[in-house]
Amino acid sequence: MYIPARVQSVAMALPTDAPLRAIAQPIARLLNLPHLPDHFPLLVYAFALFTSVHLVISPYLSARIAPISYGKLRSKRAINQWNIQVVSLFHVFIVLPLALSCFSSETLKADKLWGWDERVGRTVAVACGYFLWDALDALINFDDLGFLIHGVSCLTLYMMTFRPFLGYYAPRFLTWELSTIFLNIHRFLDKTGYTGSFAQWVNGVILLSTFFSVRIVYGWYLTIDFMHSLYAVRHELSLVYLLAFAAGNLTLNGLNAIWFYKMIYAIRKRFDDDAKPLTAAADGTPSNGAVDASAH
């Protein structure tokens, strides 16, 4: 039975929605993000969900599903890295279908920079909730400056989508998250005693192929198209705005290139004769879905 979108929205509304929209109003006016209030409740709920998975759900389930591997993690950092990977996987399986659902929008295709579709609003709200969690975790449990830069950059760039701005590009850059699935499988294989195994070799091939395809090849294709679109409206945007988005985009692409090199090196080490499980710190690959890196 068909249910109108407005009816679905009312039916799914929570008592906290209205207060959260009210909180978002001054933020939206200050930052000129008119679409933010309508999607701010979902952003907050997504942040709360990812935080809950990180602090409660992952520790609970991991201790029961993988009691030996999870139980032998002694340091706070190692435990946190495991839980981060769980959140990262959880986020991918939520945001990737949402991002793909935006690809069919004719409104976005007609206007790549200023077009708007409510599906983009939902997708970006979930992504911003994740990147807010990601940035805060990188700040609190500081491991690598690159992770912090990635989280803050992604949160800033995706928040600007609520202007609306870059509605066409935002979900497409989120497809970078596809490689995160295999990155986290790679790490879990390390932590569960399968370093150097055939399963890790197969996953490593898929990881490098996927990362190179979606982040390097498709990523740079999107970046060139993105830069072309920005240049076409250069007279409508301030120089600061143009430089900020160009620099942010190039920074994230640069991080992808660095991480790709480090992943090649790390995966090769797994298959030396004396290969031993390596920590995230030793292999240098991103640990918070951020190659999720993603997601731009």
Backbone as CSV, one residue per row, in Angstrom:
resi,resn,N_x,N_y,N_z,CA_x,CA_y,CA_z,C_x,C_y,C_z
1,MET,0.854,-1.196,0.000,0.000,0.000,0.000,0.885,1.240,0.000
2,TYR,0.558,2.180,-0.882,1.350,3.410,-0.965,1.007,4.336,0.192
3,ILE,2.047,4.860,0.847,1.863,5.813,1.942,2.583,7.090,1.558
4,PRO,1.874,8.211,1.447,2.516,9.475,1.075,3.696,9.786,1.981
5,ALA,4.695,10.436,1.414,5.916,10.751,2.164,5.615,11.582,3.395
6,ARG,4.681,12.558,3.276,4.357,13.410,4.425,3.753,12.584,5.558
7,VAL,2.891,11.612,5.207,2.277,10.760,6.228,3.337,9.912,6.902
8,GLN,4.278,9.357,6.083,5.363,8.575,6.663,6.177,9.412,7.632
9,SER,6.452,10.662,7.247,7.252,11.545,8.089,6.577,11.787,9.427
10,VAL,5.260,12.052,9.393,4.517,12.296,10.632,4.495,11.045,11.491
11,ALA,4.292,9.887,10.810,4.201,8.626,11.550,5.511,8.286,12.239
12,MET,6.625,8.687,11.652,7.933,8.341,12.200,8.486,9.426,13.115
13,ALA,7.746,10.521,13.265,8.225,11.633,14.078,8.360,11.219,15.543
14,LEU,9.382,11.726,16.192,9.607,11.466,17.612,9.362,12.740,18.405
15,PRO,9.047,12.611,19.678,8.780,13.803,20.501,9.959,14.769,20.559
16,THR,11.161,14.251,20.345,12.357,15.099,20.422,12.635,15.847,19.123
17,ASP,11.924,15.519,18.054,12.201,16.137,16.755,12.042,17.655,16.794
18,ALA,10.904,18.120,17.316,10.627,19.559,17.319,11.657,20.347,18.135
19,PRO,12.012,19.904,19.348,13.049,20.635,20.104,14.401,20.659,19.384
20,LEU,14.747,19.569,18.731,16.022,19.520,18.016,16.009,20.456,16.808
21,ARG,14.879,20.521,16.126,14.770,21.468,15.004,14.907,22.900,15.512
22,ALA,14.319,23.159,16.674,14.408,24.506,17.255,15.855,24.849,17.599
23,ILE,16.591,23.878,18.124,18.006,24.093,18.442,18.799,24.392,17.171
24,ALA,18.432,23.728,16.077,19.171,23.887,14.825,18.891,25.209,14.124
25,GLN,17.772,25.861,14.437,17.393,27.084,13.722,18.460,28.174,13.791
26,PRO,18.941,28.550,14.972,19.981,29.596,15.016,21.274,29.171,14.342
27,ILE,21.612,27.889,14.423,22.816,27.389,13.751,22.653,27.521,12.244
28,ALA,21.459,27.166,11.772,21.181,27.240,10.333,21.238,28.677,9.833
29,ARG,20.714,29.603,10.634,20.744,31.016,10.228,22.179,31.546,10.230
30,LEU,22.939,31.176,11.249,24.321,31.651,11.364,25.181,31.158,10.208
31,LEU,25.005,29.884,9.848,25.853,29.266,8.827,25.192,29.233,7.450
32,ASN,23.990,29.799,7.367,23.255,29.812,6.095,23.042,28.395,5.563
33,LEU,22.424,27.557,6.397,22.132,26.169,6.034,20.631,25.919,6.202
34,PRO,19.815,26.440,5.290,18.358,26.385,5.460,17.769,24.979,5.546
35,HIS,18.424,23.981,4.979,17.883,22.617,5.031,18.318,21.849,6.279
36,LEU,19.187,22.442,7.094,19.682,21.744,8.274,18.599,21.432,9.311
37,PRO,17.724,22.385,9.687,16.749,22.089,10.746,15.900,20.846,10.486
38,ASP,15.431,20.661,9.247,14.583,19.508,8.948,15.310,18.189,9.145
39,HIS,16.616,18.191,8.975,17.380,16.939,9.050,18.281,16.865,10.278
40,PHE,18.254,17.895,11.099,19.094,17.906,12.297,18.727,16.787,13.280
41,PRO,17.428,16.483,13.477,17.112,15.360,14.377,17.765,14.055,13.932
42,LEU,17.720,13.755,12.641,18.342,12.523,12.154,19.848,12.561,12.366
43,LEU,20.467,13.713,12.172,21.908,13.856,12.412,22.240,13.516,13.863
44,VAL,21.449,14.055,14.780,21.687,13.803,16.205,21.454,12.337,16.543
45,TYR,20.378,11.749,15.994,20.089,10.341,16.262,21.196,9.446,15.705
46,ALA,21.716,9.807,14.527,22.803,9.024,13.936,24.048,9.113,14.812
47,PHE,24.373,10.317,15.272,25.525,10.487,16.167,25.350,9.658,17.437
48,ALA,24.147,9.694,18.008,23.878,8.923,19.227,23.984,7.427,18.963
49,LEU,23.506,6.990,17.792,23.573,5.573,17.451,25.017,5.111,17.292
50,PHE,25.815,5.864,16.546,27.206,5.460,16.334,28.000,5.503,17.636
51,THR,27.688,6.467,18.493,28.346,6.540,19.793,27.954,5.343,20.657
52,SER,26.687,4.959,20.602,26.217,3.795,21.362,26.866,2.506,20.872
53,VAL,26.995,2.381,19.554,27.660,1.195,19.003,29.107,1.149,19.493
54,HIS,29.762,2.297,19.494,31.164,2.389,19.907,31.361,2.034,21.381
55,LEU,30.528,2.613,22.227,30.754,2.497,23.670,30.026,1.341,24.341
56,VAL,28.910,0.888,23.743,28.078,-0.117,24.419,27.879,-1.376,23.576
57,ILE,27.334,-1.214,22.384,26.922,-2.374,21.582,28.114,-3.204,21.122
58,SER,29.140,-2.547,20.588,30.310,-3.292,20.122,31.017,-4.027,21.253
59,PRO,31.302,-3.372,22.391,31.948,-4.114,23.486,31.113,-5.315,23.952
60,TYR,29.802,-5.130,24.018,28.926,-6.215,24.490,28.936,-7.392,23.523
61,LEU,28.699,-7.109,22.221,28.621,-8.179,21.234,29.981,-8.799,20.960
62,SER,31.016,-7.978,20.917,32.352,-8.496,20.615,32.826,-9.476,21.679
63,ALA,32.520,-9.176,22.933,32.929,-10.055,24.030,32.226,-11.408,23.974
64,ARG,31.093,-11.457,23.279,30.333,-12.705,23.168,30.568,-13.429,21.849
65,ILE,30.745,-12.670,20.774,30.971,-13.289,19.471,32.428,-13.701,19.280
66,ALA,33.349,-12.876,19.763,34.784,-13.177,19.640,35.441,-13.047,21.003
67,PRO,35.050,-13.885,21.960,35.558,-13.724,23.339,37.066,-13.865,23.469
68,ILE,37.680,-14.738,22.657,39.128,-14.946,22.770,39.884,-13.754,22.190
69,SER,39.549,-13.398,20.947,40.262,-12.299,20.287,40.016,-10.964,20.974
70,TYR,38.761,-10.693,21.312,38.447,-9.419,21.962,38.966,-9.405,23.394
71,GLY,38.904,-10.565,24.041,39.328,-10.637,25.433,40.818,-10.459,25.635
72,LYS,41.618,-10.771,24.599,43.074,-10.643,24.764,43.584,-9.235,24.492
73,LEU,42.673,-8.340,24.072,43.066,-6.943,23.875,43.235,-6.296,25.240
74,ARG,44.429,-5.863,25.546,44.707,-5.362,26.893,44.734,-3.839,26.977
75,SER,45.275,-3.212,25.967,45.406,-1.755,26.039,44.098,-1.062,25.674
76,LYS,43.912,0.101,26.242,42.723,0.894,25.940,42.678,1.244,24.466
77,ARG,43.851,1.511,23.888,43.912,1.884,22.482,43.477,0.729,21.586
78,ALA,43.939,-0.495,21.877,43.597,-1.658,21.064,42.096,-1.944,21.121
79,ILE,41.529,-1.834,22.313,40.084,-2.053,22.464,39.301,-0.997,21.703
80,ASN,39.770,0.248,21.806,39.086,1.338,21.108,39.153,1.146,19.593
81,GLN,40.309,0.697,19.083,40.454,0.475,17.648,39.491,-0.603,17.152
82,TRP,39.338,-1.653,17.904,38.392,-2.723,17.538,36.981,-2.154,17.451
83,ASN,36.577,-1.414,18.476,35.217,-0.875,18.504,34.995,0.162,17.402
84,ILE,36.047,0.914,17.067,35.965,1.873,15.970,35.670,1.152,14.660
85,GLN,36.327,0.013,14.454,36.121,-0.749,13.229,34.690,-1.272,13.124
86,VAL,34.111,-1.646,14.244,32.717,-2.100,14.247,31.794,-0.955,13.841
87,VAL,32.030,0.223,14.418,31.218,1.394,14.062,31.366,1.716,12.582
88,SER,32.580,1.644,12.097,32.864,1.945,10.701,32.081,1.028,9.765
89,LEU,32.100,-0.276,10.044,31.336,-1.230,9.234,29.842,-0.944,9.317
90,PHE,29.376,-0.661,10.509,27.961,-0.368,10.734,27.529,0.833,9.899
91,HIS,28.375,1.862,9.889,28.079,3.076,9.139,28.008,2.798,7.637
92,VAL,28.942,2.005,7.122,28.963,1.727,5.687,27.666,1.082,5.232
93,PHE,27.201,0.096,5.981,26.010,-0.635,5.563,24.739,0.200,5.684
94,ILE,24.814,1.319,6.397,23.680,2.235,6.463,23.775,3.298,5.379
95,VAL,24.942,3.935,5.278,25.049,5.115,4.420,25.188,4.772,2.945
96,LEU,25.792,3.634,2.623,26.010,3.310,1.217,24.691,3.134,0.453
97,PRO,23.715,2.373,0.964,22.425,2.291,0.261,21.735,3.649,0.158
98,LEU,21.854,4.474,1.203,21.263,5.811,1.157,21.912,6.643,0.056
99,ALA,23.232,6.568,-0.049,23.946,7.333,-1.076,23.549,6.878,-2.477
100,LEU,23.481,5.577,-2.680,23.126,5.051,-3.998,21.706,5.432,-4.402
101,SER,20.824,5.586,-3.431,19.436,5.953,-3.739,19.338,7.354,-4.331
102,CYS,20.381,8.181,-4.123,20.372,9.560,-4.634,20.796,9.639,-6.095
103,PHE,21.394,8.578,-6.607,21.958,8.627,-7.954,20.904,8.834,-9.036
104,SER,19.666,8.432,-8.757,18.610,8.519,-9.769,17.914,9.875,-9.792
105,SER,18.300,10.779,-8.911,17.628,12.073,-8.818,17.904,12.937,-10.042
106,GLU,16.870,13.236,-10.793,17.014,14.105,-11.966,17.268,15.550,-11.544
107,THR,16.744,15.934,-10.395,16.963,17.288,-9.885,18.447,17.552,-9.658
108,LEU,19.127,16.583,-9.090,20.552,16.732,-8.826,21.368,16.704,-10.116
109,LYS,20.965,15.879,-11.049,21.681,15.813,-12.327,21.542,17.126,-13.093
110,ALA,20.380,17.766,-12.955,20.137,19.013,-13.682,20.932,20.172,-13.108
111,ASP,21.215,20.113,-11.802,21.967,21.188,-11.150,22.899,20.553,-10.118
112,LYS,24.119,20.283,-10.528,25.044,19.530,-9.688,25.468,20.279,-8.433
113,LEU,25.491,21.597,-8.485,25.963,22.373,-7.338,24.842,22.801,-6.403
114,TRP,23.730,23.303,-6.965,22.690,23.895,-6.128,21.428,23.044,-6.006
115,GLY,21.357,21.941,-6.731,20.162,21.102,-6.689,19.946,20.467,-5.325
116,TRP,18.686,20.143,-5.044,18.358,19.561,-3.740,17.368,18.424,-3.894
117,ASP,17.541,17.402,-3.090,16.641,16.263,-3.034,16.614,15.813,-1.579
118,GLU,15.434,15.513,-1.064,15.321,15.126,0.344,16.132,13.866,0.654
119,ARG,16.326,13.035,-0.351,17.151,11.839,-0.135,18.585,12.220,0.201
120,VAL,19.055,13.301,-0.391,20.396,13.793,-0.059,20.430,14.265,1.388
121,GLY,19.372,14.946,1.813,19.302,15.426,3.192,19.418,14.292,4.195
122,ARG,18.693,13.196,3.946,18.755,12.047,4.854,20.131,11.392,4.834
123,THR,20.674,11.253,3.631,21.986,10.617,3.495,23.070,11.421,4.203
124,VAL,23.082,12.719,3.962,24.108,13.581,4.545,23.924,13.709,6.058
125,ALA,22.694,13.677,6.538,22.457,13.740,7.986,23.111,12.548,8.679
126,VAL,22.929,11.357,8.112,23.554,10.156,8.688,25.077,10.262,8.597
127,ALA,25.579,10.708,7.442,27.026,10.835,7.266,27.618,11.846,8.242
128,CYS,26.933,12.982,8.428,27.434,14.008,9.350,27.407,13.509,10.790
129,GLY,26.397,12.720,11.141,26.365,12.129,12.473,27.568,11.233,12.694
130,TYR,27.925,10.489,11.645,29.098,9.615,11.729,30.388,10.418,11.806
131,PHE,30.531,11.415,10.945,31.786,12.180,10.928,31.934,13.048,12.180
132,LEU,30.823,13.438,12.789,30.907,14.139,14.070,31.474,13.198,15.124
133,TRP,30.942,11.979,15.166,31.488,10.978,16.088,32.959,10.709,15.763
134,ASP,33.262,10.555,14.485,34.620,10.258,14.026,35.606,11.345,14.453
135,ALA,35.218,12.604,14.234,36.103,13.720,14.574,36.325,13.805,16.083
136,LEU,35.270,13.607,16.865,35.401,13.667,18.321,36.277,12.533,18.845
137,ASP,36.111,11.342,18.275,36.945,10.224,18.710,38.409,10.488,18.356
138,ALA,38.649,11.023,17.149,40.023,11.324,16.735,40.645,12.385,17.634
139,LEU,39.818,13.307,18.119,40.306,14.368,18.996,40.583,13.839,20.406
140,ILE,39.676,13.020,20.915,39.803,12.497,22.287,40.880,11.427,22.374
141,ASN,40.859,10.495,21.415,41.838,9.400,21.408,42.834,9.635,20.279
142,PHE,43.574,10.715,20.387,44.425,11.165,19.280,45.460,10.116,18.919
143,ASP,45.394,9.594,17.668,46.347,8.613,17.172,47.167,9.149,16.011
144,ASP,46.506,9.899,15.151,47.159,10.337,13.919,46.497,11.631,13.470
145,LEU,47.308,12.610,13.112,46.773,13.892,12.669,45.907,13.729,11.422
146,GLY,46.267,12.767,10.562,45.498,12.539,9.340,44.066,12.158,9.625
147,PHE,43.842,11.346,10.678,42.487,10.937,11.028,41.657,12.137,11.475
148,LEU,42.287,13.003,12.261,41.585,14.190,12.754,41.253,15.133,11.601
149,ILE,42.218,15.348,10.716,41.980,16.204,9.554,40.859,15.637,8.702
150,HIS,40.876,14.327,8.518,39.852,13.671,7.710,38.466,13.866,8.309
151,GLY,38.327,13.600,9.605,37.028,13.721,10.257,36.480,15.129,10.208
152,VAL,37.316,16.103,10.539,36.884,17.500,10.545,36.561,17.973,9.130
153,SER,37.399,17.601,8.165,37.175,18.017,6.778,35.870,17.450,6.237
154,CYS,35.652,16.167,6.467,34.427,15.531,5.973,33.186,16.142,6.619
155,LEU,33.236,16.344,7.933,32.093,16.940,8.627,31.786,18.322,8.068
156,THR,32.823,19.131,7.869,32.636,20.495,7.353,32.062,20.491,5.944
157,LEU,32.648,19.690,5.064,32.214,19.668,3.670,30.793,19.121,3.530
158,TYR,30.470,18.074,4.248,29.124,17.499,4.128,28.066,18.373,4.774
159,MET,28.417,19.074,5.826,27.456,19.998,6.434,27.039,21.080,5.444
160,MET,27.960,21.504,4.582,27.651,22.543,3.615,26.605,22.107,2.602
161,THR,26.368,20.808,2.500,25.348,20.303,1.579,23.969,20.841,1.932
162,PHE,23.745,21.153,3.213,22.440,21.659,3.652,22.172,23.091,3.206
163,ARG,23.082,23.691,2.447,22.926,25.103,2.026,21.789,25.331,1.039
164,PRO,21.470,24.637,-0.005,22.110,23.412,-0.487,23.302,23.718,-1.372
165,PHE,24.250,22.813,-1.324,25.455,22.954,-2.132,26.088,21.580,-2.291
166,LEU,26.436,21.210,-3.506,27.105,19.949,-3.814,26.228,18.721,-3.593
167,GLY,24.900,18.897,-3.715,23.988,17.779,-3.499,24.227,16.614,-4.446
168,TYR,24.686,16.905,-5.648,24.981,15.849,-6.619,26.242,15.082,-6.210
169,TYR,27.241,15.797,-5.734,28.538,15.181,-5.454,28.592,14.465,-4.108
170,ALA,27.898,14.981,-3.121,28.001,14.417,-1.766,27.739,12.915,-1.717
171,PRO,26.610,12.413,-2.227,26.396,10.961,-2.151,27.374,10.164,-2.996
172,ARG,27.863,10.758,-4.078,28.809,10.040,-4.929,30.168,9.893,-4.242
173,PHE,30.588,10.920,-3.537,31.839,10.780,-2.796,31.686,9.789,-1.643
174,LEU,30.481,9.623,-1.139,30.262,8.664,-0.063,30.426,7.222,-0.523
175,THR,30.403,6.981,-1.836,30.623,5.616,-2.306,32.053,5.165,-2.034
176,TRP,32.926,6.108,-1.667,34.279,5.733,-1.250,34.226,4.744,-0.082
177,GLU,33.138,4.808,0.675,33.008,3.959,1.854,33.036,2.469,1.506
178,LEU,32.799,2.125,0.253,32.781,0.713,-0.128,34.080,0.014,0.250
179,SER,35.199,0.685,0.070,36.492,0.072,0.375,36.681,-0.170,1.866
180,THR,35.939,0.581,2.685,36.069,0.462,4.137,35.638,-0.919,4.623
181,ILE,34.689,-1.538,3.920,34.236,-2.882,4.296,35.428,-3.837,4.331
182,PHE,36.204,-3.836,3.262,37.318,-4.788,3.134,38.513,-4.371,3.982
183,LEU,38.654,-3.064,4.223,39.704,-2.600,5.117,39.482,-3.136,6.526
184,ASN,38.247,-3.067,6.994,37.955,-3.535,8.347,37.996,-5.057,8.448
185,ILE,37.580,-5.757,7.383,37.719,-7.217,7.375,39.190,-7.592,7.487
186,HIS,40.038,-6.854,6.762,41.482,-7.081,6.820,41.988,-6.962,8.259
187,ARG,41.545,-5.955,8.950,42.004,-5.740,10.324,41.463,-6.805,11.271
188,PHE,40.197,-7.175,11.090,39.633,-8.207,11.955,40.328,-9.554,11.727
189,LEU,40.730,-9.845,10.492,41.481,-11.075,10.227,42.807,-11.047,10.973
190,ASP,43.452,-9.882,11.018,44.678,-9.729,11.800,44.437,-10.055,13.268
191,LYS,43.370,-9.473,13.788,43.122,-9.576,15.234,42.582,-10.931,15.664
192,THR,42.101,-11.724,14.707,41.547,-13.035,15.064,42.467,-14.181,14.640
193,GLY,43.744,-13.861,14.365,44.732,-14.901,14.117,44.829,-15.390,12.691
194,TYR,44.315,-14.632,11.722,44.361,-15.075,10.330,45.338,-14.255,9.482
195,THR,46.311,-13.668,10.121,47.328,-12.923,9.378,48.075,-13.855,8.430
196,GLY,48.189,-13.443,7.159,48.904,-14.249,6.180,48.115,-15.416,5.635
197,SER,46.831,-15.508,5.989,46.004,-16.618,5.524,45.521,-16.380,4.094
198,PHE,44.996,-17.447,3.475,44.446,-17.324,2.125,43.269,-16.360,2.130
199,ALA,42.466,-16.403,3.196,41.316,-15.495,3.300,41.780,-14.041,3.308
200,GLN,42.875,-13.775,4.019,43.371,-12.408,4.051,43.972,-12.006,2.711
201,TRP,44.573,-12.959,2.007,45.108,-12.655,0.685,43.987,-12.267,-0.279
202,VAL,42.915,-13.055,-0.284,41.763,-12.762,-1.150,41.161,-11.407,-0.785
203,ASN,40.976,-11.191,0.518,40.410,-9.912,0.956,41.345,-8.755,0.607
204,GLY,42.656,-8.986,0.708,43.616,-7.935,0.381,43.545,-7.529,-1.074
205,VAL,43.390,-8.511,-1.959,43.251,-8.214,-3.387,41.989,-7.392,-3.631
206,ILE,40.896,-7.804,-2.997,39.630,-7.072,-3.156,39.754,-5.671,-2.565
207,LEU,40.413,-5.563,-1.409,40.590,-4.268,-0.757,41.359,-3.301,-1.655
208,LEU,42.495,-3.724,-2.152,43.304,-2.833,-2.988,42.592,-2.493,-4.293
209,SER,41.909,-3.474,-4.877,41.180,-3.226,-6.122,40.041,-2.245,-5.899
210,THR,39.305,-2.453,-4.809,38.169,-1.579,-4.505,38.644,-0.184,-4.149
211,PHE,39.660,-0.107,-3.302,40.184,1.203,-2.889,40.676,1.985,-4.104
212,PHE,41.449,1.307,-4.966,41.980,1.984,-6.146,40.850,2.422,-7.077
213,SER,39.837,1.573,-7.225,38.736,1.881,-8.151,37.870,3.032,-7.662
214,VAL,37.411,2.956,-6.387,36.437,3.953,-5.928,37.087,5.225,-5.401
215,ARG,38.295,5.113,-4.856,38.909,6.286,-4.245,39.933,6.981,-5.138
216,ILE,40.656,6.219,-5.907,41.677,6.822,-6.762,41.099,7.138,-8.149
217,VAL,40.625,6.109,-8.862,40.119,6.324,-10.223,38.819,7.136,-10.208
218,TYR,37.782,6.585,-9.565,36.495,7.292,-9.517,36.619,8.583,-8.710
219,GLY,37.439,8.548,-7.664,37.615,9.729,-6.821,38.192,10.903,-7.594
220,TRP,39.213,10.656,-8.383,39.816,11.748,-9.155,38.937,12.175,-10.321
221,TYR,38.186,11.221,-10.876,37.215,11.584,-11.920,36.192,12.559,-11.352
222,LEU,35.655,12.224,-10.171,34.691,13.111,-9.521,35.322,14.450,-9.166
223,THR,36.566,14.401,-8.713,37.252,15.632,-8.326,37.422,16.572,-9.522
224,ILE,37.805,16.024,-10.648,37.960,16.854,-11.851,36.617,17.465,-12.256
225,ASP,35.565,16.647,-12.222,34.231,17.150,-12.557,33.788,18.200,-11.535
226,PHE,34.109,17.942,-10.270,33.770,18.856,-9.191,34.485,20.202,-9.368
227,MET,35.764,20.149,-9.680,36.533,21.382,-9.888,36.009,22.152,-11.099
228,HIS,35.634,21.428,-12.127,35.074,22.069,-13.320,33.777,22.794,-12.978
229,SER,32.937,22.166,-12.160,31.674,22.790,-11.754,31.925,24.027,-10.899
230,LEU,32.894,23.945,-9.994,33.231,25.106,-9.167,33.755,26.260,-10.024
231,TYR,34.588,25.922,-10.980,35.166,26.967,-11.842,34.072,27.651,-12.661
232,ALA,33.065,26.888,-13.060,31.986,27.451,-13.881,31.182,28.511,-13.126
233,VAL,31.151,28.408,-11.778,30.373,29.388,-10.986,31.305,30.228,-10.117
234,ARG,32.553,30.357,-10.543,33.547,31.060,-9.728,33.152,32.498,-9.430
235,HIS,32.359,33.113,-10.302,31.950,34.500,-10.080,30.802,34.604,-9.075
236,GLU,30.168,33.466,-8.755,29.053,33.451,-7.810,29.502,33.090,-6.399
237,LEU,30.744,32.657,-6.258,31.260,32.238,-4.958,32.442,33.115,-4.566
238,SER,32.596,33.298,-3.268,33.736,34.073,-2.790,35.016,33.271,-2.991
239,LEU,36.124,33.970,-3.068,37.413,33.313,-3.251,37.712,32.373,-2.082
240,VAL,37.351,32.784,-0.871,37.574,31.958,0.317,36.813,30.651,0.196
241,TYR,35.579,30.749,-0.276,34.726,29.577,-0.444,35.324,28.619,-1.464
242,LEU,35.750,29.171,-2.587,36.345,28.356,-3.640,37.610,27.658,-3.152
243,LEU,38.474,28.419,-2.488,39.725,27.849,-2.002,39.490,26.787,-0.936
244,ALA,38.506,27.034,-0.058,38.224,26.083,1.020,37.779,24.736,0.466
245,PHE,36.861,24.764,-0.496,36.368,23.504,-1.041,37.407,22.824,-1.921
246,ALA,38.147,23.607,-2.675,39.195,23.025,-3.503,40.282,22.399,-2.625
247,ALA,40.695,23.114,-1.588,41.734,22.604,-0.692,41.251,21.373,0.062
248,GLY,40.001,21.407,0.556,39.457,20.268,1.284,39.390,19.032,0.416
249,ASN,38.931,19.215,-0.822,38.827,18.090,-1.741,40.198,17.508,-2.062
250,LEU,41.156,18.369,-2.359,42.498,17.907,-2.703,43.193,17.258,-1.509
251,THR,42.921,17.774,-0.307,43.495,17.183,0.901,43.023,15.750,1.089
252,LEU,41.717,15.531,0.921,41.163,14.191,1.092,41.676,13.233,0.022
253,ASN,41.815,13.727,-1.204,42.376,12.888,-2.257,43.838,12.568,-1.974
254,GLY,44.553,13.537,-1.409,45.939,13.295,-1.032,46.059,12.235,0.051
255,LEU,45.172,12.294,1.038,45.162,11.283,2.093,44.882,9.903,1.511
256,ASN,43.965,9.837,0.540,43.667,8.553,-0.102,44.912,7.964,-0.761
257,ALA,45.671,8.808,-1.451,46.882,8.339,-2.126,47.909,7.822,-1.116
258,ILE,48.067,8.550,-0.011,49.018,8.139,1.033,48.579,6.823,1.659
259,TRP,47.292,6.721,1.976,46.773,5.507,2.605,46.847,4.307,1.664
260,PHE,46.660,4.546,0.368,46.746,3.448,-0.593,48.177,2.875,-0.609
261,TYR,49.150,3.762,-0.612,50.540,3.314,-0.566,50.813,2.512,0.712
262,LYS,50.322,3.016,1.836,50.571,2.339,3.105,49.865,0.990,3.164
263,MET,48.685,0.899,2.547,47.975,-0.379,2.536,48.707,-1.414,1.697
264,ILE,49.255,-1.002,0.563,50.037,-1.932,-0.268,51.212,-2.485,0.538
265,TYR,51.917,-1.582,1.215,53.062,-1.987,2.032,52.624,-2.925,3.157
266,ALA,51.516,-2.570,3.831,51.053,-3.363,4.970,50.604,-4.754,4.540
267,ILE,49.878,-4.844,3.420,49.386,-6.140,2.959,50.549,-7.030,2.504
268,ARG,51.549,-6.448,1.865,52.718,-7.231,1.450,53.423,-7.835,2.659
269,LYS,53.493,-7.084,3.748,54.171,-7.580,4.947,53.443,-8.784,5.533
270,ARG,52.128,-8.877,5.306,51.365,-9.993,5.867,51.818,-11.323,5.284
271,PHE,52.421,-11.290,4.104,52.717,-12.536,3.419,54.214,-12.822,3.307
272,ASP,54.991,-12.150,4.174,56.384,-12.542,4.341,56.406,-13.870,5.095
273,ASP,57.508,-14.621,4.998,57.596,-15.906,5.694,57.453,-15.754,7.202
274,ASP,57.914,-14.623,7.728,57.853,-14.413,9.174,56.760,-13.415,9.535
275,ALA,55.685,-13.386,8.735,54.601,-12.432,8.984,53.986,-12.655,10.354
276,LYS,53.764,-11.556,11.041,53.122,-11.588,12.348,52.009,-10.550,12.362
277,PRO,51.007,-10.736,13.230,49.946,-9.730,13.301,50.524,-8.365,13.591
278,LEU,50.069,-7.363,12.854,50.552,-6.000,13.034,49.452,-5.150,13.627
279,THR,49.836,-4.175,14.407,48.841,-3.263,14.964,48.529,-2.188,13.951
280,ALA,47.429,-1.479,14.170,47.058,-0.385,13.261,48.156,0.662,13.238
281,ALA,48.853,0.834,14.377,49.905,1.842,14.431,51.078,1.426,13.562
282,ALA,51.332,0.111,13.522,52.471,-0.350,12.761,52.223,-0.308,11.270
283,ASP,50.999,-0.666,10.828,50.792,-0.706,9.389,50.414,0.632,8.812
284,GLY,50.006,1.561,9.651,49.767,2.918,9.188,48.486,3.112,8.426
285,THR,47.661,2.078,8.253,46.430,2.258,7.500,45.381,2.894,8.374
286,PRO,44.400,3.602,7.782,43.426,4.306,8.558,42.597,3.374,9.396
287,SER,42.183,3.829,10.551,41.507,2.939,11.469,40.093,3.301,11.773
288,ASN,39.561,4.371,11.246,38.223,4.729,11.637,37.313,4.940,10.455
289,GLY,37.486,4.076,9.476,36.572,4.140,8.388,36.826,5.353,7.638
290,ALA,37.641,6.000,8.053,37.943,7.198,7.425,38.538,6.935,6.153
291,VAL,39.011,5.947,5.811,39.281,6.015,4.436,38.024,5.828,3.781
292,ASP,37.272,5.881,4.789,36.104,6.297,4.741,36.179,7.290,4.390
293,ALA,37.742,6.879,3.818,38.530,8.003,3.882,37.655,8.877,3.350
294,SER,36.761,8.517,3.321,35.848,8.982,2.772,35.276,9.705,2.676
295,ALA,35.122,9.279,2.753,34.065,9.841,2.212,34.280,11.187,2.221
296,HIS,34.838,11.518,1.762,34.934,12.880,1.508,34.149,13.617,2.477
